[in-house]
Amino acid sequence: MIAGVGTDIVEVERFKTKDELWKRFLSEKDLEYISKFKFKEERIAGFWAAKEALVKALNKRDFNFSWVTIAHDENGKPFFDFDRFEIEGKVHLSISHERKFATAVVIWEK
């Protein structure tokens, strides 16, 4: 049964030259993954959108974004790695980005 759905869209431009913001919401593993790419801001914006969509899907505002890592399976599909807290059920994630915008959708199943 679907317990929650969240979506978010952001402008990539918001994340250029905002290193301090990145460090507040990205986990160490997120930063390591993103560092491999030439256009980091697109991925950073996508990760922000994903974590915002997660908050909306779970209706949970009492956790730090940096506690959640966005990992990828062998095919590149993103998923949440909940290092610091447990989530009942299953969480599905989709992220998309291009030069100007990034968006994410989260579905929480219980």
N, CA and C atoms as a LAMMPS dump frame, in Angstrom:
ITEM: TIMESTEP
0
ITEM: NUMBER OF ATOMS
330
ITEM: BOX BOUNDS ff ff ff
-5.0000000000000000e+02 5.0000000000000000e+02
-5.0000000000000000e+02 5.0000000000000000e+02
-5.0000000000000000e+02 5.0000000000000000e+02
ITEM: ATOMS id mol type element x y z
1 1 1 N 0.835 -1.173 0
2 1 2 C 0 0 0
3 1 3 C 0.892 1.253 0
4 2 1 N 0.531 2.235 -0.801
5 2 2 C 1.289 3.487 -0.855
6 2 3 C 0.947 4.317 0.384
7 3 1 N 1.988 4.665 1.125
8 3 2 C 1.811 5.457 2.35
9 3 3 C 2.102 6.929 2.111
10 4 1 N 2.861 7.247 1.062
11 4 2 C 3.185 8.638 0.784
12 4 3 C 3.874 8.817 -0.554
13 5 1 N 3.656 9.985 -1.135
14 5 2 C 4.294 10.357 -2.396
15 5 3 C 4.853 11.761 -2.225
16 6 1 N 6.054 11.981 -2.713
17 6 2 C 6.66 13.309 -2.665
18 6 3 C 7.339 13.623 -3.979
19 7 1 N 7.323 14.883 -4.344
20 7 2 C 8.007 15.321 -5.56
21 7 3 C 8.622 16.69 -5.301
22 8 1 N 9.668 17.008 -6.027
23 8 2 C 10.3 18.319 -5.895
24 8 3 C 11.006 18.655 -7.206
25 9 1 N 11.076 19.93 -7.492
26 9 2 C 11.802 20.422 -8.66
27 9 3 C 12.578 21.662 -8.233
28 10 1 N 13.814 21.783 -8.704
29 10 2 C 14.656 22.935 -8.352
30 10 3 C 15.428 23.401 -9.575
31 11 1 N 15.826 24.665 -9.543
32 11 2 C 16.704 25.201 -10.574
33 11 3 C 18.146 24.847 -10.223
34 12 1 N 18.865 24.338 -11.165
35 12 2 C 20.26 23.953 -10.956
36 12 3 C 21.098 25.165 -10.548
37 13 1 N 20.798 26.313 -11.097
38 13 2 C 21.551 27.544 -10.826
39 13 3 C 21.66 27.845 -9.322
40 14 1 N 20.633 27.465 -8.555
41 14 2 C 20.636 27.706 -7.1
42 14 3 C 21.822 27.058 -6.393
43 15 1 N 22.403 26.034 -7.001
44 15 2 C 23.414 25.24 -6.314
45 15 3 C 24.836 25.525 -6.778
46 16 1 N 24.991 26.507 -7.654
47 16 2 C 26.337 26.884 -8.083
48 16 3 C 26.975 27.728 -6.986
49 17 1 N 28.223 27.438 -6.698
50 17 2 C 29.032 28.171 -5.709
51 17 3 C 28.371 28.269 -4.338
52 18 1 N 27.719 27.22 -3.901
53 18 2 C 27.114 27.191 -2.563
54 18 3 C 27.69 26.026 -1.765
55 19 1 N 28.995 25.968 -1.681
56 19 2 C 29.679 24.853 -1.025
57 19 3 C 29.18 24.592 0.398
58 20 1 N 28.921 25.636 1.158
59 20 2 C 28.471 25.451 2.545
60 20 3 C 27.104 24.776 2.593
61 21 1 N 26.222 25.133 1.685
62 21 2 C 24.911 24.477 1.609
63 21 3 C 25.087 23.008 1.272
64 22 1 N 25.951 22.701 0.3
65 22 2 C 26.181 21.313 -0.092
66 22 3 C 26.595 20.483 1.113
67 23 1 N 27.508 21.006 1.901
68 23 2 C 28.044 20.254 3.041
69 23 3 C 26.994 20.016 4.118
70 24 1 N 25.968 20.854 4.165
71 24 2 C 24.915 20.683 5.174
72 24 3 C 23.917 19.596 4.804
73 25 1 N 23.66 19.379 3.522
74 25 2 C 22.625 18.402 3.175
75 25 3 C 23.142 17.151 2.473
76 26 1 N 24.373 17.164 2.006
77 26 2 C 24.93 15.976 1.356
78 26 3 C 25.728 15.152 2.361
79 27 1 N 25.603 13.843 2.285
80 27 2 C 26.421 12.969 3.129
81 27 3 C 27.828 12.901 2.539
82 28 1 N 28.741 12.347 3.298
83 28 2 C 30.111 12.185 2.791
84 28 3 C 30.123 11.307 1.538
85 29 1 N 29.3 10.27 1.528
86 29 2 C 29.223 9.383 0.357
87 29 3 C 28.625 10.113 -0.841
88 30 1 N 27.624 10.987 -0.592
89 30 2 C 27.061 11.791 -1.677
90 30 3 C 28.14 12.658 -2.305
91 31 1 N 28.902 13.348 -1.461
92 31 2 C 29.964 14.237 -1.944
93 31 3 C 31.009 13.467 -2.75
94 32 1 N 31.345 12.282 -2.273
95 32 2 C 32.33 11.45 -2.974
96 32 3 C 31.815 11.066 -4.365
97 33 1 N 30.57 10.663 -4.457
98 33 2 C 29.969 10.284 -5.739
99 33 3 C 29.925 11.475 -6.688
100 34 1 N 29.442 12.61 -6.207
101 34 2 C 29.27 13.801 -7.037
102 34 3 C 30.609 14.344 -7.544
103 35 1 N 31.666 14.17 -6.77
104 35 2 C 32.973 14.709 -7.147
105 35 3 C 33.505 14.116 -8.451
106 36 1 N 32.944 13.021 -8.902
107 36 2 C 33.405 12.345 -10.122
108 36 3 C 32.904 13.008 -11.403
109 37 1 N 31.968 13.94 -11.282
110 37 2 C 31.305 14.486 -12.462
111 37 3 C 31.752 15.901 -12.777
112 38 1 N 31.761 16.224 -14.065
113 38 2 C 32.143 17.559 -14.517
114 38 3 C 31.099 18.595 -14.115
115 39 1 N 29.826 18.329 -14.361
116 39 2 C 28.746 19.252 -14.04
117 39 3 C 28.093 18.837 -12.719
118 40 1 N 28.779 19.11 -11.636
119 40 2 C 28.351 18.687 -10.309
120 40 3 C 27.009 19.283 -9.898
121 41 1 N 26.752 20.528 -10.281
122 41 2 C 25.557 21.223 -9.816
123 41 3 C 24.274 20.5 -10.231
124 42 1 N 24.264 19.868 -11.404
125 42 2 C 23.077 19.138 -11.838
126 42 3 C 22.777 17.985 -10.889
127 43 1 N 23.796 17.273 -10.505
128 43 2 C 23.605 16.145 -9.591
129 43 3 C 23.285 16.631 -8.178
130 44 1 N 23.94 17.684 -7.748
131 44 2 C 23.648 18.243 -6.428
132 44 3 C 22.185 18.675 -6.356
133 45 1 N 21.711 19.348 -7.387
134 45 2 C 20.307 19.768 -7.426
135 45 3 C 19.387 18.55 -7.417
136 46 1 N 19.75 17.502 -8.131
137 46 2 C 18.958 16.279 -8.131
138 46 3 C 18.9 15.632 -6.766
139 47 1 N 20.024 15.632 -6.051
140 47 2 C 20.059 15.06 -4.705
141 47 3 C 19.208 15.896 -3.752
142 48 1 N 19.266 17.224 -3.895
143 48 2 C 18.426 18.103 -3.073
144 48 3 C 16.955 17.787 -3.32
145 49 1 N 16.574 17.724 -4.596
146 49 2 C 15.181 17.433 -4.953
147 49 3 C 14.747 16.081 -4.378
148 50 1 N 15.627 15.094 -4.438
149 50 2 C 15.317 13.761 -3.918
150 50 3 C 15.073 13.797 -2.407
151 51 1 N 15.92 14.506 -1.691
152 51 2 C 15.772 14.561 -0.233
153 51 3 C 14.556 15.384 0.173
154 52 1 N 14.245 16.432 -0.577
155 52 2 C 13.02 17.202 -0.334
156 52 3 C 11.787 16.343 -0.612
157 53 1 N 11.817 15.578 -1.704
158 53 2 C 10.697 14.695 -2.03
159 53 3 C 10.527 13.616 -0.962
160 54 1 N 11.63 13.151 -0.392
161 54 2 C 11.567 12.165 0.691
162 54 3 C 10.848 12.74 1.905
163 55 1 N 11.201 13.955 2.275
164 55 2 C 10.539 14.624 3.413
165 55 3 C 9.034 14.683 3.176
166 56 1 N 8.64 15.02 1.965
167 56 2 C 7.215 15.133 1.632
168 56 3 C 6.525 13.761 1.668
169 57 1 N 7.178 12.749 1.11
170 57 2 C 6.577 11.409 1.072
171 57 3 C 6.402 10.832 2.475
172 58 1 N 7.406 11.023 3.32
173 58 2 C 7.357 10.473 4.674
174 58 3 C 6.594 11.366 5.648
175 59 1 N 6.364 12.613 5.242
176 59 2 C 5.774 13.603 6.14
177 59 3 C 6.577 13.647 7.444
178 60 1 N 7.893 13.662 7.284
179 60 2 C 8.823 13.588 8.418
180 60 3 C 9.833 14.718 8.281
181 61 1 N 9.807 15.619 9.194
182 61 2 C 10.684 16.78 9.098
183 61 3 C 11.791 16.812 10.157
184 62 1 N 11.91 15.746 10.926
185 62 2 C 12.85 15.77 12.05
186 62 3 C 14.121 14.963 11.811
187 63 1 N 14.642 15.001 10.591
188 63 2 C 15.937 14.385 10.369
189 63 3 C 16.803 15.294 9.513
190 64 1 N 18.07 15.097 9.645
191 64 2 C 19.067 15.87 8.918
192 64 3 C 19.277 15.231 7.544
193 65 1 N 19.227 16.034 6.486
194 65 2 C 19.416 15.508 5.128
195 65 3 C 20.72 14.731 4.987
196 66 1 N 21.752 15.131 5.695
197 66 2 C 23.046 14.461 5.541
198 66 3 C 23.032 13.052 6.134
199 67 1 N 21.97 12.672 6.848
200 67 2 C 21.851 11.317 7.379
201 67 3 C 21.427 10.321 6.318
202 68 1 N 20.976 10.82 5.168
203 68 2 C 20.492 9.972 4.089
204 68 3 C 21.468 10.072 2.913
205 69 1 N 21.901 8.93 2.424
206 69 2 C 22.793 8.886 1.27
207 69 3 C 22.002 8.41 0.06
208 70 1 N 22.306 8.985 -1.077
209 70 2 C 21.724 8.505 -2.321
210 70 3 C 22.785 7.652 -3.007
211 71 1 N 22.476 6.381 -3.136
212 71 2 C 23.39 5.434 -3.765
213 71 3 C 22.794 5.011 -5.115
214 72 1 N 23.534 4.205 -5.842
215 72 2 C 23.085 3.755 -7.166
216 72 3 C 23.373 2.268 -7.319
217 73 1 N 22.42 1.548 -7.929
218 73 2 C 22.65 0.131 -8.164
219 73 3 C 23.558 -0.053 -9.387
220 74 1 N 23.794 -1.287 -9.77
221 74 2 C 24.738 -1.571 -10.856
222 74 3 C 24.282 -1.014 -12.204
223 75 1 N 22.992 -0.691 -12.325
224 75 2 C 22.472 -0.097 -13.558
225 75 3 C 22.363 1.421 -13.488
226 76 1 N 22.785 2.004 -12.368
227 76 2 C 22.74 3.448 -12.203
228 76 3 C 21.458 3.976 -11.588
229 77 1 N 20.519 3.086 -11.237
230 77 2 C 19.256 3.509 -10.634
231 77 3 C 19.511 3.996 -9.209
232 78 1 N 19.034 5.204 -8.879
233 78 2 C 19.272 5.729 -7.534
234 78 3 C 18.347 5.091 -6.493
235 79 1 N 18.865 5.015 -5.272
236 79 2 C 18.062 4.569 -4.134
237 79 3 C 18.604 5.232 -2.878
238 80 1 N 17.764 5.284 -1.85
239 80 2 C 18.181 5.87 -0.582
240 80 3 C 18.867 4.817 0.269
241 81 1 N 19.97 5.215 0.889
242 81 2 C 20.668 4.39 1.874
243 81 3 C 20.472 5.099 3.206
244 82 1 N 19.638 4.529 4.054
245 82 2 C 19.311 5.151 5.34
246 82 3 C 20.316 4.692 6.388
247 83 1 N 21.383 5.472 6.54
248 83 2 C 22.46 5.125 7.467
249 83 3 C 22.082 5.349 8.931
250 84 1 N 21.33 6.399 9.197
251 84 2 C 21.15 6.831 10.573
252 84 3 C 19.764 6.615 11.156
253 85 1 N 18.828 6.137 10.383
254 85 2 C 17.514 5.83 10.924
255 85 3 C 16.832 4.797 10.046
256 86 1 N 15.793 4.191 10.574
257 86 2 C 15.094 3.143 9.852
258 86 3 C 13.78 3.661 9.299
259 87 1 N 13.42 3.139 8.153
260 87 2 C 12.153 3.461 7.521
261 87 3 C 11.36 2.165 7.409
262 88 1 N 10.13 2.19 7.866
263 88 2 C 9.254 1.042 7.725
264 88 3 C 8.78 0.968 6.271
265 89 1 N 8.895 -0.197 5.663
266 89 2 C 8.44 -0.362 4.296
267 89 3 C 9.542 -0.155 3.288
268 90 1 N 9.141 0.22 2.079
269 90 2 C 10.085 0.389 0.975
270 90 3 C 9.921 1.779 0.38
271 91 1 N 11.046 2.373 -0.009
272 91 2 C 11.031 3.711 -0.593
273 91 3 C 11.59 3.629 -2.015
274 92 1 N 10.833 4.158 -2.974
275 92 2 C 11.249 4.183 -4.374
276 92 3 C 11.672 5.604 -4.736
277 93 1 N 12.704 5.738 -5.553
278 93 2 C 13.246 7.043 -5.905
279 93 3 C 13.517 7.136 -7.403
280 94 1 N 13.149 8.26 -7.983
281 94 2 C 13.521 8.575 -9.355
282 94 3 C 14.024 10.015 -9.383
283 95 1 N 15.171 10.231 -10.015
284 95 2 C 15.77 11.569 -10.135
285 95 3 C 16.013 11.839 -11.615
286 96 1 N 15.748 13.076 -12.02
287 96 2 C 16.047 13.48 -13.387
288 96 3 C 16.605 14.896 -13.351
289 97 1 N 17.572 15.172 -14.214
290 97 2 C 18.137 16.523 -14.266
291 97 3 C 18.624 16.827 -15.663
292 98 1 N 18.672 18.108 -15.949
293 98 2 C 19.267 18.607 -17.176
294 98 3 C 19.878 19.959 -16.841
295 99 1 N 20.281 20.72 -17.8
296 99 2 C 21.062 21.921 -17.513
297 99 3 C 20.396 22.908 -16.558
298 100 1 N 19.088 23.108 -16.674
299 100 2 C 18.438 24.149 -15.873
300 100 3 C 17.653 23.635 -14.677
301 101 1 N 17.154 22.412 -14.73
302 101 2 C 16.279 21.908 -13.669
303 101 3 C 16.645 20.496 -13.252
304 102 1 N 16.295 20.183 -12.006
305 102 2 C 16.393 18.822 -11.491
306 102 3 C 15.081 18.519 -10.783
307 103 1 N 14.647 17.288 -10.883
308 103 2 C 13.398 16.886 -10.253
309 103 3 C 13.544 15.486 -9.676
310 104 1 N 12.713 15.18 -8.697
311 104 2 C 12.728 13.856 -8.096
312 104 3 C 11.315 13.484 -7.642
313 105 1 N 11.058 12.186 -7.669
314 105 2 C 9.807 11.632 -7.178
315 105 3 C 10.151 10.507 -6.209
316 106 1 N 9.438 10.483 -5.075
317 106 2 C 9.619 9.439 -4.067
318 106 3 C 8.264 8.816 -3.777
319 107 1 N 8.231 7.492 -3.753
320 107 2 C 7.019 6.762 -3.364
321 107 3 C 7.397 5.894 -2.179
322 108 1 N 6.606 6.006 -1.115
323 108 2 C 6.834 5.224 0.106
324 108 3 C 5.739 4.174 0.217
325 109 1 N 6.154 2.918 0.253
326 109 2 C 5.22 1.794 0.412
327 109 3 C 5.352 1.228 1.816
328 110 1 N 4.216 0.898 2.399
329 110 2 C 4.215 0.237 3.723
330 110 3 C 3.586 -1.118 3.592
